[in-house]
């Protein structure tokens, strides 16, 4: 069998009774078909049609029927006479944002594949944290700390007075730490205490019998802290016709995210030279996580630097 050419090629080869829709959905979400060049969102959009193709191909193989070119389809996705089957076009839709991709990867495999969800917050974590989970045991009981991470699990309960509170597992890039959100905190920050939320936690160290944990006193969304702390946004672009063609789309993205932060460009010229522009005089933005994702959809990964 030759190498797979595409997702449709794969679907035509499988037995849909053994590799069903749920299995294919999991493979797409885990990035198993990234090497075909198709976006995961595109493949999910055509999954139903691909399953129909798989069923039809299986039926033809079972009955020895021929395709429209008069050749029985072989296991390698070609007709028996060597005719290449044409893949249906993929819809022109954007890829899922990185947060969604990472969430699916974690759900299906137990770990992140594309990147760690905290990677894009590296500078903000360094700025807004006073410690990490790895060093928490070195800090004295009752001391206040600030810790940034992603909410892993949340276990809620009701007190005898009928108030809601929660035990939360917070994951940073070094490990896990548990913190308690007592009713006062849960009442004000409960909406942020959901799995996959990236937060800054302020709390006090509590050395309990089962280990060190934190008593939470304040929770804030890290993306907002980062956005409001950025002094300027740098967009790196190549000085090519393709880049100039994307400027209209980029301008639309910038206008959708008004805010106080100035923008300047770095044009990557030939022979390794670079040229910085002055800040754009009439356009400022709020550099949120969504802003970064939308700009990178236009200019490519790594094109945005928050300074």
N, C-alpha and C positions, 0 to 999 in steps of 0.2 A: 504494500500500500504506500502511495506517495504521501508527502507531507500535506497537511490540511491547508486548503487555500483560503477558507473563509468559514464563518459560523454556519452559513447555509450548507456548505460542503459537509461540515461535521454532522449536521442534522440529517442530511440525506443518507449518511452511512450508519446511523445508530438504529437500534431496535427500540421504538418509542414505548414498548411495553416494559423494557428494562431501564431505559433512561427516560424518565417521564419529565413533565414540565417543571415540577418542583426541583428536580435534580439540575436541570439546565438553568433554572433561575438562580440556584445557588452557585453554579459555576460562573455565571455571568457576574454576579455580585462579588465573587472572590477574585475576579480578574483573570480567569482561566483563558479568556479569548482576547486579552489585550494585544497579544502578538499579531493578531490579524489586522490591527490598525483601526478597528471599529471602536467607537465609544460604547461604554457599558449601557448608557441610557438608550442609545440606538438599538442595541441588541434586545433590550427589554421591550422596546416598542414593537419589534417584529417577532417576538417570541411565539405568539399564537400562530402566526403565519408559518413560522419555521416548523412548528409541531405538525401543522397540517401537511407540510412538505415531507416531513419524516414519515408520517403515517402513509402518505401516498407512495413514497419510495419503497417502504416495507411491503406494501400490498403488491406493488409491481414485481418486486423480487420474489415474493411468495408464489405469484401466478405466472412468472416468466413473461410478463407483458413487456411491450416495447414502448419507448417514449416517442415523442412526436417526430423524431428523426429516424425512427424505425430501428433503433438499437436498444437492447436491454441495458439498463443502467447497471454498472459494475460497482463493486465495493469501494472503489477509489473515487467515486463521484463523477466518473466519466461514463459515457455510453459504451457499450461493448464494442462498437465500431470506432471508438476513440473520440467521439464528439464531446466537447466540453460543455457541460450544462452551465447556463448563464445564471448568476446570482441576481436576485431581485435587488433593486437599489435600496439603500438605507435612508431613513428620513433624516433631513438636515436639522437636527435638534442638538442643543448644547449638552455637554457632559454634566453629570451630577456634580454638585459642589464637593469639595474635598471632605467636608464633614460627613456628608451622606455616604460617600464611598467608604470612608474609614469605619463608620458605624456598621455597615453591611459586612465588611471584612471581619470585624471583631465578633459580630454575631455568629458568623459562619465558621470561623477558624479558631476563635479564641484569642487572636492577636491581630495587630495592625500590619498590613503588608505594604501599602503604598508609602506611608509615612506615619509618624506618631502625631496625633492630633494636637499635641502641645508644641510641635516643632516651630510652627509659625509664630508662636507667642514667646519664643526664647528670650528676646530682649525684654519683653514686658515682665516675664516671670522673674528675671534677674532684678528688674527695677522695683517690682512690687512685692517681692518675697523677702522675709528676714531669715528664713531657714528652709530646709527641705525635709522630707520624710526620713532621709538617711541620718540627719543630724538632730532629730527631735529628741532622742534619748539623752543628748548631752545638755539639754536645757533644763533649768531648774523648775521644780513644781510651782505652778501658779504664775509663771512668767507669760507675758503676752507675746504672741508670734503672729506673723502673717505668712500664709502658705497658699501658693497658687497651684491649681491642678484641675483635673476633670472628674466630675462626679461619676463614680463607678456603680455603686448600689445605694439604695435608699430604703430603709425599713421604718415605716411610720407606726406610731402607736398612740393610744389615747390615755391621758392621765386620769386619775381618780376624779378630778374636777371636770373632766370632759374636754380638756384641751388637747390639741394635736401637737406631737413632737416627733423627732426623727433621729435615728442613728444612721449616719452617712459615711460611706467609704469614699475617701478622696484619693485619687491617684495622681502623683506627679511623675517626673521622669526617673525617679529613684525607687519608688515603691508605693505602698498604700498606707494611709493613716485613717483612723476612725475619728469622727467628731460627733458631738451631740448637739443637735439643734433643739434647745428647750422651747417651750411654747411661745415665749416672746419673740424669739428669732424666727421660729417657723411661721409665725403669723405674718411677719413682714417679708420674709425671704423664701417662703415655701415654693413659689413659682420657679425659683432658680435651682431648687434642690431636686432636680430630675436627672436621670442618667444621661451622660454625654454633655452636660452643661460645664463650661469652662469658667471657673470662678476664682476669686481671691477670698480666702477665708481669714478672718481675724478671730483669734481665740486664745484661751489660756491653757497651758499645759496641765494635764491631769494625770498623775501617776497612779493608775489603778492597779489592782492585783493582777489583772489579765494583761497588763502592759500599758504603755503610754498612749494616751489619746488626748483629744482637745475638747474643750467646752467652747462651742462657737458663740461669738458675740456679734459678728457682723459678716454679711456675705454680699459681694458685689460681682457683677459680670466683668470678667477680665477684659473682654473685647472693648467694652465701653471705657474702662480705665485706660487701656492702650490708646484708643482713638483720641481721647481728650488730652493725652499726654504727648502726642506726636507733634513736633514743631514744624515738620515739612515732609512732603512726599516726593520721592524721586522715582521717575518712570524711565527705565532703560529701554531704548528702542534701537533697532538697526536702521541705518540710513539706506533703505531699499525701497523700490516701488511698492512692494507688498505692504511695508509698514505705512507708507503714505496712503495706501488704499484703505487701511483700517482706521484712519484718523476720524472719520465720520462716526463710526461705531464707538470709538473711544470717547469722543466728545459727548455722545448721548449718555454713556455710563457716568462720566464726570458730573454731568448736569443732574443726574438722578440722586447724587449724594452730596447735597450742599452742606457746607460746614465752615469752620474757621481756619482750616489748615491749607497753606499754600502748596503749590505743585511746581516742580521744575523737571525738565527732561535732560537725560544724558543720551546723546546720539553716539552710537558706536560706529565709527568711521572705518575706512579701509586702513590697512597697515597698523592696526592696533591702536589707532588714535581715538580719543573721545572728546566730545565737546558738550559742555553744560550750557543750558539756556538760563536766562533770568527767570524768576518765578512768574507764572502766568498772572497778568495784572487784574483780570476780571473774573477769575474762576478759582474758588477755594472749595474744599471738600471736607467731609467727615470720614476719615480713613478707617471705617469699620471692617470687620471680617468679611462681610458681604461685598463691600467695595473692593477689597483686595481680590476676592474670588472673581468678580465680574471683570475687573481690569485684566487679570491673568487669562481669562477666557478669550480676550481680544489680543493681548500682546504676548501671551505665553507665560509659563511658570518661571518665577524668579524675576519677573520684570518690575516688581514693585518693592521698594525699600521704604520703610517707615523710620524716619530719623528724628 
